[in-house]
Amino acid sequence: MTERTTLSRRAYLASSGAAATVGLTGCLGIGGSGGRDSLSVAYMPIFPDLQYFVMEQEGYFEEVDATIEGREFTDGPAIVQAYGGGELDVAMFGIVPSMIVIDRGIPAKVTAANIKEPMAILAHEDLQALWDEHGADAFAVWEEQKGRKFRFGTFPQGSVPDVLLRYWLQQEGVDTSTVDILEINGANAVWQAIANGEIDGSSIMEPVPTRADRANVPVSTFKLASEIMPGQPAAVTLMSDDVRGTDVATQFLEQHVRATEFIQTNPEPTADIVEQGIGMDADQALSALQGPLSNFVTDPREIENGTKIFSRFANENGQIDQRLSLDQIFDYSVYDSL
């Protein structure tokens, strides 16, 4: 895990003015942000967190009356741990890890979506051909022909890509025992496993589907999340209870909306931001941004349907102890106040 800190202009001016009056206190509540001088924001270098990178690169954090302390994490479980330790105010990460935070009784709720339906099921061209003839029995035929099970590789169990994969297999009547599901940390690692022939398919977000579709590999996009689960959630914006009632929460979501609109209307500059922040070649990023998986949103209601399914599935598979309701997961008030 690495950390970066971004100081907004308004927060700097507010704290400087206060320092001139009362000295350098370093306490919370100096600025005009409803009792907050800083906001610790967790994010991951992934496509579904693109709003964070736009807000940072375009200077939108300057419109927030607090210092934005950006903390980069490589995986959701690490963010859950940091949230449990009281280190974070806001986290931009997966809906399932967000549910885990809430299920553990940590006072936080989802205030915004980042993207909907961003995943694709990738599969080897041989499996796709078998599917045309045999449907879900294709996995059994694959094993007969290849002498081994079909190998999916995706993020660790309980992650959004993993849950979507297992949900799709369940909907198709495929027992997970008939395939191998390998846990891989990070989108780049998933892509390398595809490129090296170590896995036969995946459930994954951009940039991997675009890379696979454009590369000379036998694995390509097979099913879109929109076909499997309309309103499928992925990364969301989770806020602690003591943040959501402040001006800073509203200001943050205002800039989130602004970033979403920037992504939707400025694909080429956004592609450059993707290259800088996430490490995907700008040319490929532009293709991904213009493709069917780049459904960036802010309104949390856009992902309600998929969130219900994810809550049930996560509960049945032991990721969360209770099946969380939408009211337990979401706080719509911040978005509705915009």
Disulfide bonds with the S-S distance in Angstrom:
none
